[in-house]
Amino acid sequence: MCSAGGPIDVDFNDPLKGKGKKYRCNECGQTFTGLGRHPMCPSCQSEDVTEI
Ligand SMILES: [Zn+2]
């Protein structure tokens, strides 16, 4: 039996990969890529965000 050959998840096509972490705003639900230790929501300027 040859069961090899499943889908390979490679994210090289994601331009945001490696240029910051993704966050979700706890205030408005906006998802964005933030840089630095204190990313701020681009939509509502809240710093209450969660890394995703
Ligand atoms: Zn927000």
mmCIF file of the protein (N, C-alpha, C, O) and its ligand, coordinates in Angstrom:
data_MODEL
# 
_entry.id   MODEL 
# 
loop_
_entity.id 
_entity.type 
_entity.pdbx_number_of_molecules 
1 polymer     1 
2 non-polymer 1 
# 
_entity_poly.entity_id                      1 
_entity_poly.type                           'polypeptide(L)' 
_entity_poly.nstd_linkage                   no 
_entity_poly.nstd_monomer                   no 
_entity_poly.pdbx_seq_one_letter_code       MCSAGGPIDVDFNDPLKGKGKKYRCNECGQTFTGLGRHPMCPSCQSEDVTEI 
_entity_poly.pdbx_seq_one_letter_code_can   MCSAGGPIDVDFNDPLKGKGKKYRCNECGQTFTGLGRHPMCPSCQSEDVTEI 
_entity_poly.pdbx_strand_id                 A 
# 
loop_
_entity_poly_seq.entity_id 
_entity_poly_seq.num 
_entity_poly_seq.mon_id 
_entity_poly_seq.hetero 
1 1  MET n 
1 2  CYS n 
1 3  SER n 
1 4  ALA n 
1 5  GLY n 
1 6  GLY n 
1 7  PRO n 
1 8  ILE n 
1 9  ASP n 
1 10 VAL n 
1 11 ASP n 
1 12 PHE n 
1 13 ASN n 
1 14 ASP n 
1 15 PRO n 
1 16 LEU n 
1 17 LYS n 
1 18 GLY n 
1 19 LYS n 
1 20 GLY n 
1 21 LYS n 
1 22 LYS n 
1 23 TYR n 
1 24 ARG n 
1 25 CYS n 
1 26 ASN n 
1 27 GLU n 
1 28 CYS n 
1 29 GLY n 
1 30 GLN n 
1 31 THR n 
1 32 PHE n 
1 33 THR n 
1 34 GLY n 
1 35 LEU n 
1 36 GLY n 
1 37 ARG n 
1 38 HIS n 
1 39 PRO n 
1 40 MET n 
1 41 CYS n 
1 42 PRO n 
1 43 SER n 
1 44 CYS n 
1 45 GLN n 
1 46 SER n 
1 47 GLU n 
1 48 ASP n 
1 49 VAL n 
1 50 THR n 
1 51 GLU n 
1 52 ILE n 
# 
loop_
_struct_asym.id 
_struct_asym.entity_id 
A 1 
B 2 
# 
loop_
_chem_comp.id 
_chem_comp.type 
_chem_comp.mon_nstd_flag 
ALA 'L-peptide linking' y 
ARG 'L-peptide linking' y 
ASN 'L-peptide linking' y 
ASP 'L-peptide linking' y 
CYS 'L-peptide linking' y 
GLN 'L-peptide linking' y 
GLU 'L-peptide linking' y 
GLY 'peptide linking'   y 
HIS 'L-peptide linking' y 
ILE 'L-peptide linking' y 
LEU 'L-peptide linking' y 
LYS 'L-peptide linking' y 
MET 'L-peptide linking' y 
PHE 'L-peptide linking' y 
PRO 'L-peptide linking' y 
SER 'L-peptide linking' y 
THR 'L-peptide linking' y 
TYR 'L-peptide linking' y 
VAL 'L-peptide linking' y 
ZN  non-polymer         . 
# 
_pdbx_entity_nonpoly.entity_id   2 
_pdbx_entity_nonpoly.name        ? 
_pdbx_entity_nonpoly.comp_id     ZN 
# 
_pdbx_nonpoly_scheme.asym_id         B 
_pdbx_nonpoly_scheme.entity_id       2 
_pdbx_nonpoly_scheme.mon_id          ZN 
_pdbx_nonpoly_scheme.ndb_seq_num     1 
_pdbx_nonpoly_scheme.pdb_seq_num     101 
_pdbx_nonpoly_scheme.auth_seq_num    101 
_pdbx_nonpoly_scheme.pdb_mon_id      ZN 
_pdbx_nonpoly_scheme.auth_mon_id     ZN 
_pdbx_nonpoly_scheme.pdb_strand_id   A 
_pdbx_nonpoly_scheme.pdb_ins_code    . 
# 
loop_
_atom_site.group_PDB 
_atom_site.id 
_atom_site.type_symbol 
_atom_site.label_atom_id 
_atom_site.label_alt_id 
_atom_site.label_comp_id 
_atom_site.label_asym_id 
_atom_site.label_entity_id 
_atom_site.label_seq_id 
_atom_site.pdbx_PDB_ins_code 
_atom_site.Cartn_x 
_atom_site.Cartn_y 
_atom_site.Cartn_z 
_atom_site.occupancy 
_atom_site.B_iso_or_equiv 
_atom_site.pdbx_formal_charge 
_atom_site.auth_seq_id 
_atom_site.auth_comp_id 
_atom_site.auth_asym_id 
_atom_site.auth_atom_id 
_atom_site.pdbx_PDB_model_num 
ATOM   1   N  N  . MET A 1 1  ? 0.853   -1.214 0.000  1.00 0.00 ? 1   MET A N  1 
ATOM   2   C  CA . MET A 1 1  ? 0.000   0.000  0.000  1.00 0.00 ? 1   MET A CA 1 
ATOM   3   C  C  . MET A 1 1  ? 0.877   1.248  0.000  1.00 0.00 ? 1   MET A C  1 
ATOM   4   O  O  . MET A 1 1  ? 1.863   1.352  0.730  1.00 0.00 ? 1   MET A O  1 
ATOM   5   N  N  . CYS A 1 2  ? 0.491   2.153  -0.817 1.00 0.00 ? 2   CYS A N  1 
ATOM   6   C  CA . CYS A 1 2  ? 1.202   3.421  -0.840 1.00 0.00 ? 2   CYS A CA 1 
ATOM   7   C  C  . CYS A 1 2  ? 0.248   4.507  -0.381 1.00 0.00 ? 2   CYS A C  1 
ATOM   8   O  O  . CYS A 1 2  ? -0.616  4.958  -1.132 1.00 0.00 ? 2   CYS A O  1 
ATOM   9   N  N  . SER A 1 3  ? 0.422   4.921  0.880  1.00 0.00 ? 3   SER A N  1 
ATOM   10  C  CA . SER A 1 3  ? -0.503  5.908  1.419  1.00 0.00 ? 3   SER A CA 1 
ATOM   11  C  C  . SER A 1 3  ? 0.143   7.280  1.578  1.00 0.00 ? 3   SER A C  1 
ATOM   12  O  O  . SER A 1 3  ? -0.441  8.188  2.169  1.00 0.00 ? 3   SER A O  1 
ATOM   13  N  N  . ALA A 1 4  ? 1.350   7.420  1.047  1.00 0.00 ? 4   ALA A N  1 
ATOM   14  C  CA . ALA A 1 4  ? 2.022   8.706  1.164  1.00 0.00 ? 4   ALA A CA 1 
ATOM   15  C  C  . ALA A 1 4  ? 1.439   9.696  0.158  1.00 0.00 ? 4   ALA A C  1 
ATOM   16  O  O  . ALA A 1 4  ? 0.802   9.300  -0.818 1.00 0.00 ? 4   ALA A O  1 
ATOM   17  N  N  . GLY A 1 5  ? 1.656   10.952 0.398  1.00 0.00 ? 5   GLY A N  1 
ATOM   18  C  CA . GLY A 1 5  ? 1.212   11.955 -0.564 1.00 0.00 ? 5   GLY A CA 1 
ATOM   19  C  C  . GLY A 1 5  ? 0.024   12.765 -0.092 1.00 0.00 ? 5   GLY A C  1 
ATOM   20  O  O  . GLY A 1 5  ? -0.797  13.197 -0.901 1.00 0.00 ? 5   GLY A O  1 
ATOM   21  N  N  . GLY A 1 6  ? -0.076  12.975 1.211  1.00 0.00 ? 6   GLY A N  1 
ATOM   22  C  CA . GLY A 1 6  ? -1.143  13.843 1.716  1.00 0.00 ? 6   GLY A CA 1 
ATOM   23  C  C  . GLY A 1 6  ? -0.828  15.285 1.391  1.00 0.00 ? 6   GLY A C  1 
ATOM   24  O  O  . GLY A 1 6  ? 0.258   15.610 0.910  1.00 0.00 ? 6   GLY A O  1 
ATOM   25  N  N  . PRO A 1 7  ? -1.779  16.131 1.656  1.00 0.00 ? 7   PRO A N  1 
ATOM   26  C  CA . PRO A 1 7  ? -1.553  17.557 1.401  1.00 0.00 ? 7   PRO A CA 1 
ATOM   27  C  C  . PRO A 1 7  ? -0.424  18.109 2.266  1.00 0.00 ? 7   PRO A C  1 
ATOM   28  O  O  . PRO A 1 7  ? -0.330  17.798 3.454  1.00 0.00 ? 7   PRO A O  1 
ATOM   29  N  N  . ILE A 1 8  ? 0.391   18.893 1.685  1.00 0.00 ? 8   ILE A N  1 
ATOM   30  C  CA . ILE A 1 8  ? 1.509   19.502 2.412  1.00 0.00 ? 8   ILE A CA 1 
ATOM   31  C  C  . ILE A 1 8  ? 1.193   20.970 2.662  1.00 0.00 ? 8   ILE A C  1 
ATOM   32  O  O  . ILE A 1 8  ? 0.997   21.759 1.738  1.00 0.00 ? 8   ILE A O  1 
ATOM   33  N  N  . ASP A 1 9  ? 1.152   21.304 3.945  1.00 0.00 ? 9   ASP A N  1 
ATOM   34  C  CA . ASP A 1 9  ? 0.824   22.685 4.287  1.00 0.00 ? 9   ASP A CA 1 
ATOM   35  C  C  . ASP A 1 9  ? 2.079   23.539 4.337  1.00 0.00 ? 9   ASP A C  1 
ATOM   36  O  O  . ASP A 1 9  ? 2.810   23.547 5.328  1.00 0.00 ? 9   ASP A O  1 
ATOM   37  N  N  . VAL A 1 10 ? 2.306   24.238 3.274  1.00 0.00 ? 10  VAL A N  1 
ATOM   38  C  CA . VAL A 1 10 ? 3.439   25.157 3.230  1.00 0.00 ? 10  VAL A CA 1 
ATOM   39  C  C  . VAL A 1 10 ? 2.896   26.556 2.993  1.00 0.00 ? 10  VAL A C  1 
ATOM   40  O  O  . VAL A 1 10 ? 2.144   26.794 2.048  1.00 0.00 ? 10  VAL A O  1 
ATOM   41  N  N  . ASP A 1 11 ? 3.282   27.462 3.851  1.00 0.00 ? 11  ASP A N  1 
ATOM   42  C  CA . ASP A 1 11 ? 2.711   28.807 3.802  1.00 0.00 ? 11  ASP A CA 1 
ATOM   43  C  C  . ASP A 1 11 ? 3.611   29.827 3.128  1.00 0.00 ? 11  ASP A C  1 
ATOM   44  O  O  . ASP A 1 11 ? 3.561   31.018 3.438  1.00 0.00 ? 11  ASP A O  1 
ATOM   45  N  N  . PHE A 1 12 ? 4.429   29.355 2.209  1.00 0.00 ? 12  PHE A N  1 
ATOM   46  C  CA . PHE A 1 12 ? 5.311   30.297 1.528  1.00 0.00 ? 12  PHE A CA 1 
ATOM   47  C  C  . PHE A 1 12 ? 4.536   31.301 0.678  1.00 0.00 ? 12  PHE A C  1 
ATOM   48  O  O  . PHE A 1 12 ? 5.062   32.343 0.288  1.00 0.00 ? 12  PHE A O  1 
ATOM   49  N  N  . ASN A 1 13 ? 3.285   30.970 0.400  1.00 0.00 ? 13  ASN A N  1 
ATOM   50  C  CA . ASN A 1 13 ? 2.491   31.869 -0.427 1.00 0.00 ? 13  ASN A CA 1 
ATOM   51  C  C  . ASN A 1 13 ? 1.842   32.990 0.387  1.00 0.00 ? 13  ASN A C  1 
ATOM   52  O  O  . ASN A 1 13 ? 1.240   33.910 -0.168 1.00 0.00 ? 13  ASN A O  1 
ATOM   53  N  N  . ASP A 1 14 ? 1.972   32.900 1.690  1.00 0.00 ? 14  ASP A N  1 
ATOM   54  C  CA . ASP A 1 14 ? 1.381   33.935 2.534  1.00 0.00 ? 14  ASP A CA 1 
ATOM   55  C  C  . ASP A 1 14 ? 2.358   35.093 2.699  1.00 0.00 ? 14  ASP A C  1 
ATOM   56  O  O  . ASP A 1 14 ? 3.392   34.936 3.348  1.00 0.00 ? 14  ASP A O  1 
ATOM   57  N  N  . PRO A 1 15 ? 2.053   36.231 2.134  1.00 0.00 ? 15  PRO A N  1 
ATOM   58  C  CA . PRO A 1 15 ? 2.981   37.363 2.177  1.00 0.00 ? 15  PRO A CA 1 
ATOM   59  C  C  . PRO A 1 15 ? 3.168   37.928 3.572  1.00 0.00 ? 15  PRO A C  1 
ATOM   60  O  O  . PRO A 1 15 ? 4.142   38.629 3.846  1.00 0.00 ? 15  PRO A O  1 
ATOM   61  N  N  . LEU A 1 16 ? 2.224   37.617 4.454  1.00 0.00 ? 16  LEU A N  1 
ATOM   62  C  CA . LEU A 1 16 ? 2.335   38.147 5.807  1.00 0.00 ? 16  LEU A CA 1 
ATOM   63  C  C  . LEU A 1 16 ? 3.188   37.254 6.701  1.00 0.00 ? 16  LEU A C  1 
ATOM   64  O  O  . LEU A 1 16 ? 3.566   37.643 7.806  1.00 0.00 ? 16  LEU A O  1 
ATOM   65  N  N  . LYS A 1 17 ? 3.484   36.056 6.210  1.00 0.00 ? 17  LYS A N  1 
ATOM   66  C  CA . LYS A 1 17 ? 4.237   35.116 7.028  1.00 0.00 ? 17  LYS A CA 1 
ATOM   67  C  C  . LYS A 1 17 ? 5.641   35.640 7.314  1.00 0.00 ? 17  LYS A C  1 
ATOM   68  O  O  . LYS A 1 17 ? 6.360   36.038 6.398  1.00 0.00 ? 17  LYS A O  1 
ATOM   69  N  N  . GLY A 1 18 ? 6.015   35.639 8.552  1.00 0.00 ? 18  GLY A N  1 
ATOM   70  C  CA . GLY A 1 18 ? 7.353   36.054 8.924  1.00 0.00 ? 18  GLY A CA 1 
ATOM   71  C  C  . GLY A 1 18 ? 7.525   37.552 9.055  1.00 0.00 ? 18  GLY A C  1 
ATOM   72  O  O  . GLY A 1 18 ? 8.619   38.030 9.355  1.00 0.00 ? 18  GLY A O  1 
ATOM   73  N  N  . LYS A 1 19 ? 6.458   38.295 8.833  1.00 0.00 ? 19  LYS A N  1 
ATOM   74  C  CA . LYS A 1 19 ? 6.577   39.752 8.923  1.00 0.00 ? 19  LYS A CA 1 
ATOM   75  C  C  . LYS A 1 19 ? 5.741   40.283 10.080 1.00 0.00 ? 19  LYS A C  1 
ATOM   76  O  O  . LYS A 1 19 ? 5.245   41.408 10.036 1.00 0.00 ? 19  LYS A O  1 
ATOM   77  N  N  . GLY A 1 20 ? 5.595   39.480 11.093 1.00 0.00 ? 20  GLY A N  1 
ATOM   78  C  CA . GLY A 1 20 ? 4.789   39.890 12.230 1.00 0.00 ? 20  GLY A CA 1 
ATOM   79  C  C  . GLY A 1 20 ? 3.869   38.768 12.650 1.00 0.00 ? 20  GLY A C  1 
ATOM   80  O  O  . GLY A 1 20 ? 3.794   37.727 11.998 1.00 0.00 ? 20  GLY A O  1 
ATOM   81  N  N  . LYS A 1 21 ? 3.184   38.990 13.725 1.00 0.00 ? 21  LYS A N  1 
ATOM   82  C  CA . LYS A 1 21 ? 2.261   37.981 14.225 1.00 0.00 ? 21  LYS A CA 1 
ATOM   83  C  C  . LYS A 1 21 ? 0.834   38.440 13.987 1.00 0.00 ? 21  LYS A C  1 
ATOM   84  O  O  . LYS A 1 21 ? 0.538   39.631 13.895 1.00 0.00 ? 21  LYS A O  1 
ATOM   85  N  N  . LYS A 1 22 ? -0.036  37.447 13.892 1.00 0.00 ? 22  LYS A N  1 
ATOM   86  C  CA . LYS A 1 22 ? -1.428  37.795 13.665 1.00 0.00 ? 22  LYS A CA 1 
ATOM   87  C  C  . LYS A 1 22 ? -2.144  37.971 14.991 1.00 0.00 ? 22  LYS A C  1 
ATOM   88  O  O  . LYS A 1 22 ? -1.948  37.209 15.938 1.00 0.00 ? 22  LYS A O  1 
ATOM   89  N  N  . TYR A 1 23 ? -2.967  38.984 15.028 1.00 0.00 ? 23  TYR A N  1 
ATOM   90  C  CA . TYR A 1 23 ? -3.722  39.278 16.239 1.00 0.00 ? 23  TYR A CA 1 
ATOM   91  C  C  . TYR A 1 23 ? -5.188  39.501 15.916 1.00 0.00 ? 23  TYR A C  1 
ATOM   92  O  O  . TYR A 1 23 ? -5.566  39.853 14.799 1.00 0.00 ? 23  TYR A O  1 
ATOM   93  N  N  . ARG A 1 24 ? -5.991  39.282 16.937 1.00 0.00 ? 24  ARG A N  1 
ATOM   94  C  CA . ARG A 1 24 ? -7.412  39.610 16.814 1.00 0.00 ? 24  ARG A CA 1 
ATOM   95  C  C  . ARG A 1 24 ? -7.755  40.605 17.901 1.00 0.00 ? 24  ARG A C  1 
ATOM   96  O  O  . ARG A 1 24 ? -7.412  40.425 19.069 1.00 0.00 ? 24  ARG A O  1 
ATOM   97  N  N  . CYS A 1 25 ? -8.430  41.646 17.495 1.00 0.00 ? 25  CYS A N  1 
ATOM   98  C  CA . CYS A 1 25 ? -8.840  42.673 18.447 1.00 0.00 ? 25  CYS A CA 1 
ATOM   99  C  C  . CYS A 1 25 ? -9.987  42.167 19.309 1.00 0.00 ? 25  CYS A C  1 
ATOM   100 O  O  . CYS A 1 25 ? -10.970 41.630 18.799 1.00 0.00 ? 25  CYS A O  1 
ATOM   101 N  N  . ASN A 1 26 ? -9.853  42.343 20.612 1.00 0.00 ? 26  ASN A N  1 
ATOM   102 C  CA . ASN A 1 26 ? -10.918 41.917 21.514 1.00 0.00 ? 26  ASN A CA 1 
ATOM   103 C  C  . ASN A 1 26 ? -12.048 42.933 21.585 1.00 0.00 ? 26  ASN A C  1 
ATOM   104 O  O  . ASN A 1 26 ? -13.113 42.646 22.133 1.00 0.00 ? 26  ASN A O  1 
ATOM   105 N  N  . GLU A 1 27 ? -11.822 44.098 21.042 1.00 0.00 ? 27  GLU A N  1 
ATOM   106 C  CA . GLU A 1 27 ? -12.840 45.146 21.084 1.00 0.00 ? 27  GLU A CA 1 
ATOM   107 C  C  . GLU A 1 27 ? -13.790 45.053 19.898 1.00 0.00 ? 27  GLU A C  1 
ATOM   108 O  O  . GLU A 1 27 ? -15.009 45.085 20.062 1.00 0.00 ? 27  GLU A O  1 
ATOM   109 N  N  . CYS A 1 28 ? -13.217 44.938 18.695 1.00 0.00 ? 28  CYS A N  1 
ATOM   110 C  CA . CYS A 1 28 ? -14.057 44.984 17.499 1.00 0.00 ? 28  CYS A CA 1 
ATOM   111 C  C  . CYS A 1 28 ? -13.954 43.720 16.656 1.00 0.00 ? 28  CYS A C  1 
ATOM   112 O  O  . CYS A 1 28 ? -14.688 43.566 15.679 1.00 0.00 ? 28  CYS A O  1 
ATOM   113 N  N  . GLY A 1 29 ? -13.051 42.814 17.021 1.00 0.00 ? 29  GLY A N  1 
ATOM   114 C  CA . GLY A 1 29 ? -12.961 41.552 16.300 1.00 0.00 ? 29  GLY A CA 1 
ATOM   115 C  C  . GLY A 1 29 ? -12.110 41.608 15.046 1.00 0.00 ? 29  GLY A C  1 
ATOM   116 O  O  . GLY A 1 29 ? -12.016 40.613 14.327 1.00 0.00 ? 29  GLY A O  1 
ATOM   117 N  N  . GLN A 1 30 ? -11.498 42.725 14.768 1.00 0.00 ? 30  GLN A N  1 
ATOM   118 C  CA . GLN A 1 30 ? -10.631 42.870 13.604 1.00 0.00 ? 30  GLN A CA 1 
ATOM   119 C  C  . GLN A 1 30 ? -9.404  41.977 13.741 1.00 0.00 ? 30  GLN A C  1 
ATOM   120 O  O  . GLN A 1 30 ? -8.802  41.893 14.811 1.00 0.00 ? 30  GLN A O  1 
ATOM   121 N  N  . THR A 1 31 ? -9.043  41.314 12.654 1.00 0.00 ? 31  THR A N  1 
ATOM   122 C  CA . THR A 1 31 ? -7.798  40.562 12.657 1.00 0.00 ? 31  THR A CA 1 
ATOM   123 C  C  . THR A 1 31 ? -6.774  41.321 11.830 1.00 0.00 ? 31  THR A C  1 
ATOM   124 O  O  . THR A 1 31 ? -7.094  41.892 10.788 1.00 0.00 ? 31  THR A O  1 
ATOM   125 N  N  . PHE A 1 32 ? -5.542  41.317 12.309 1.00 0.00 ? 32  PHE A N  1 
ATOM   126 C  CA . PHE A 1 32 ? -4.501  42.087 11.634 1.00 0.00 ? 32  PHE A CA 1 
ATOM   127 C  C  . PHE A 1 32 ? -3.147  41.513 11.991 1.00 0.00 ? 32  PHE A C  1 
ATOM   128 O  O  . PHE A 1 32 ? -3.016  40.728 12.930 1.00 0.00 ? 32  PHE A O  1 
ATOM   129 N  N  . THR A 1 33 ? -2.159  41.909 11.244 1.00 0.00 ? 33  THR A N  1 
ATOM   130 C  CA . THR A 1 33 ? -0.794  41.495 11.541 1.00 0.00 ? 33  THR A CA 1 
ATOM   131 C  C  . THR A 1 33 ? -0.090  42.638 12.256 1.00 0.00 ? 33  THR A C  1 
ATOM   132 O  O  . THR A 1 33 ? 0.054   43.739 11.724 1.00 0.00 ? 33  THR A O  1 
ATOM   133 N  N  . GLY A 1 34 ? 0.340   42.345 13.466 1.00 0.00 ? 34  GLY A N  1 
ATOM   134 C  CA . GLY A 1 34 ? 0.963   43.379 14.265 1.00 0.00 ? 34  GLY A CA 1 
ATOM   135 C  C  . GLY A 1 34 ? 2.459   43.171 14.394 1.00 0.00 ? 34  GLY A C  1 
ATOM   136 O  O  . GLY A 1 34 ? 2.958   42.046 14.349 1.00 0.00 ? 34  GLY A O  1 
ATOM   137 N  N  . LEU A 1 35 ? 3.156   44.271 14.552 1.00 0.00 ? 35  LEU A N  1 
ATOM   138 C  CA . LEU A 1 35 ? 4.594   44.222 14.773 1.00 0.00 ? 35  LEU A CA 1 
ATOM   139 C  C  . LEU A 1 35 ? 4.901   44.791 16.151 1.00 0.00 ? 35  LEU A C  1 
ATOM   140 O  O  . LEU A 1 35 ? 4.193   45.666 16.651 1.00 0.00 ? 35  LEU A O  1 
ATOM   141 N  N  . GLY A 1 36 ? 5.946   44.291 16.743 1.00 0.00 ? 36  GLY A N  1 
ATOM   142 C  CA . GLY A 1 36 ? 6.352   44.824 18.035 1.00 0.00 ? 36  GLY A CA 1 
ATOM   143 C  C  . GLY A 1 36 ? 5.629   44.146 19.184 1.00 0.00 ? 36  GLY A C  1 
ATOM   144 O  O  . GLY A 1 36 ? 4.814   43.244 18.990 1.00 0.00 ? 36  GLY A O  1 
ATOM   145 N  N  . ARG A 1 37 ? 5.947   44.600 20.369 1.00 0.00 ? 37  ARG A N  1 
ATOM   146 C  CA . ARG A 1 37 ? 5.402   43.968 21.568 1.00 0.00 ? 37  ARG A CA 1 
ATOM   147 C  C  . ARG A 1 37 ? 3.994   44.439 21.885 1.00 0.00 ? 37  ARG A C  1 
ATOM   148 O  O  . ARG A 1 37 ? 3.230   43.738 22.549 1.00 0.00 ? 37  ARG A O  1 
ATOM   149 N  N  . HIS A 1 38 ? 3.653   45.630 21.408 1.00 0.00 ? 38  HIS A N  1 
ATOM   150 C  CA . HIS A 1 38 ? 2.340   46.158 21.745 1.00 0.00 ? 38  HIS A CA 1 
ATOM   151 C  C  . HIS A 1 38 ? 1.593   46.559 20.483 1.00 0.00 ? 38  HIS A C  1 
ATOM   152 O  O  . HIS A 1 38 ? 1.434   47.744 20.192 1.00 0.00 ? 38  HIS A O  1 
ATOM   153 N  N  . PRO A 1 39 ? 1.141   45.568 19.744 1.00 0.00 ? 39  PRO A N  1 
ATOM   154 C  CA . PRO A 1 39 ? 0.399   45.860 18.518 1.00 0.00 ? 39  PRO A CA 1 
ATOM   155 C  C  . PRO A 1 39 ? -0.929  46.531 18.845 1.00 0.00 ? 39  PRO A C  1 
ATOM   156 O  O  . PRO A 1 39 ? -1.537  46.282 19.886 1.00 0.00 ? 39  PRO A O  1 
ATOM   157 N  N  . MET A 1 40 ? -1.352  47.376 17.940 1.00 0.00 ? 40  MET A N  1 
ATOM   158 C  CA . MET A 1 40 ? -2.582  48.119 18.152 1.00 0.00 ? 40  MET A CA 1 
ATOM   159 C  C  . MET A 1 40 ? -3.545  47.842 17.012 1.00 0.00 ? 40  MET A C  1 
ATOM   160 O  O  . MET A 1 40 ? -3.145  47.773 15.850 1.00 0.00 ? 40  MET A O  1 
ATOM   161 N  N  . CYS A 1 41 ? -4.794  47.686 17.345 1.00 0.00 ? 41  CYS A N  1 
ATOM   162 C  CA . CYS A 1 41 ? -5.808  47.434 16.331 1.00 0.00 ? 41  CYS A CA 1 
ATOM   163 C  C  . CYS A 1 41 ? -5.887  48.607 15.354 1.00 0.00 ? 41  CYS A C  1 
ATOM   164 O  O  . CYS A 1 41 ? -6.060  49.749 15.779 1.00 0.00 ? 41  CYS A O  1 
ATOM   165 N  N  . PRO A 1 42 ? -5.764  48.345 14.063 1.00 0.00 ? 42  PRO A N  1 
ATOM   166 C  CA . PRO A 1 42 ? -5.811  49.412 13.063 1.00 0.00 ? 42  PRO A CA 1 
ATOM   167 C  C  . PRO A 1 42 ? -7.212  49.984 12.889 1.00 0.00 ? 42  PRO A C  1 
ATOM   168 O  O  . PRO A 1 42 ? -7.396  51.051 12.303 1.00 0.00 ? 42  PRO A O  1 
ATOM   169 N  N  . SER A 1 43 ? -8.182  49.266 13.402 1.00 0.00 ? 43  SER A N  1 
ATOM   170 C  CA . SER A 1 43 ? -9.568  49.689 13.215 1.00 0.00 ? 43  SER A CA 1 
ATOM   171 C  C  . SER A 1 43 ? -10.039 50.611 14.338 1.00 0.00 ? 43  SER A C  1 
ATOM   172 O  O  . SER A 1 43 ? -10.646 51.653 14.091 1.00 0.00 ? 43  SER A O  1 
ATOM   173 N  N  . CYS A 1 44 ? -9.748  50.207 15.576 1.00 0.00 ? 44  CYS A N  1 
ATOM   174 C  CA . CYS A 1 44 ? -10.269 50.991 16.702 1.00 0.00 ? 44  CYS A CA 1 
ATOM   175 C  C  . CYS A 1 44 ? -9.156  51.454 17.642 1.00 0.00 ? 44  CYS A C  1 
ATOM   176 O  O  . CYS A 1 44 ? -9.433  52.037 18.690 1.00 0.00 ? 44  CYS A O  1 
ATOM   177 N  N  . GLN A 1 45 ? -7.914  51.201 17.279 1.00 0.00 ? 45  GLN A N  1 
ATOM   178 C  CA . GLN A 1 45 ? -6.754  51.648 18.052 1.00 0.00 ? 45  GLN A CA 1 
ATOM   179 C  C  . GLN A 1 45 ? -6.701  51.047 19.448 1.00 0.00 ? 45  GLN A C  1 
ATOM   180 O  O  . GLN A 1 45 ? -6.030  51.582 20.331 1.00 0.00 ? 45  GLN A O  1 
ATOM   181 N  N  . SER A 1 46 ? -7.406  49.937 19.654 1.00 0.00 ? 46  SER A N  1 
ATOM   182 C  CA . SER A 1 46 ? -7.343  49.279 20.950 1.00 0.00 ? 46  SER A CA 1 
ATOM   183 C  C  . SER A 1 46 ? -6.079  48.429 21.056 1.00 0.00 ? 46  SER A C  1 
ATOM   184 O  O  . SER A 1 46 ? -5.636  47.841 20.069 1.00 0.00 ? 46  SER A O  1 
ATOM   185 N  N  . GLU A 1 47 ? -5.508  48.368 22.240 1.00 0.00 ? 47  GLU A N  1 
ATOM   186 C  CA . GLU A 1 47 ? -4.366  47.487 22.467 1.00 0.00 ? 47  GLU A CA 1 
ATOM   187 C  C  . GLU A 1 47 ? -4.813  46.182 23.118 1.00 0.00 ? 47  GLU A C  1 
ATOM   188 O  O  . GLU A 1 47 ? -3.987  45.343 23.477 1.00 0.00 ? 47  GLU A O  1 
ATOM   189 N  N  . ASP A 1 48 ? -6.118  46.022 23.264 1.00 0.00 ? 48  ASP A N  1 
ATOM   190 C  CA . ASP A 1 48 ? -6.647  44.797 23.839 1.00 0.00 ? 48  ASP A CA 1 
ATOM   191 C  C  . ASP A 1 48 ? -6.801  43.760 22.736 1.00 0.00 ? 48  ASP A C  1 
ATOM   192 O  O  . ASP A 1 48 ? -7.892  43.557 22.202 1.00 0.00 ? 48  ASP A O  1 
ATOM   193 N  N  . VAL A 1 49 ? -5.689  43.105 22.403 1.00 0.00 ? 49  VAL A N  1 
ATOM   194 C  CA . VAL A 1 49 ? -5.669  42.164 21.301 1.00 0.00 ? 49  VAL A CA 1 
ATOM   195 C  C  . VAL A 1 49 ? -5.126  40.819 21.765 1.00 0.00 ? 49  VAL A C  1 
ATOM   196 O  O  . VAL A 1 49 ? -4.408  40.735 22.761 1.00 0.00 ? 49  VAL A O  1 
ATOM   197 N  N  . THR A 1 50 ? -5.476  39.778 21.036 1.00 0.00 ? 50  THR A N  1 
ATOM   198 C  CA . THR A 1 50 ? -5.020  38.431 21.352 1.00 0.00 ? 50  THR A CA 1 
ATOM   199 C  C  . THR A 1 50 ? -4.280  37.865 20.149 1.00 0.00 ? 50  THR A C  1 
ATOM   200 O  O  . THR A 1 50 ? -4.750  37.960 19.015 1.00 0.00 ? 50  THR A O  1 
ATOM   201 N  N  . GLU A 1 51 ? -3.129  37.282 20.407 1.00 0.00 ? 51  GLU A N  1 
ATOM   202 C  CA . GLU A 1 51 ? -2.380  36.657 19.316 1.00 0.00 ? 51  GLU A CA 1 
ATOM   203 C  C  . GLU A 1 51 ? -3.108  35.411 18.828 1.00 0.00 ? 51  GLU A C  1 
ATOM   204 O  O  . GLU A 1 51 ? -3.607  34.620 19.629 1.00 0.00 ? 51  GLU A O  1 
ATOM   205 N  N  . ILE A 1 52 ? -3.166  35.244 17.532 1.00 0.00 ? 52  ILE A N  1 
ATOM   206 C  CA . ILE A 1 52 ? -3.851  34.082 16.956 1.00 0.00 ? 52  ILE A CA 1 
ATOM   207 C  C  . ILE A 1 52 ? -2.931  33.310 16.039 1.00 0.00 ? 52  ILE A C  1 
ATOM   208 O  O  . ILE A 1 52 ? -3.337  32.300 15.465 1.00 0.00 ? 52  ILE A O  1 
HETATM 209 ZN ZN . ZN  B 2 .  ? -10.333 46.880 17.235 1.00 0.00 2 101 ZN  A ZN 1 
# 
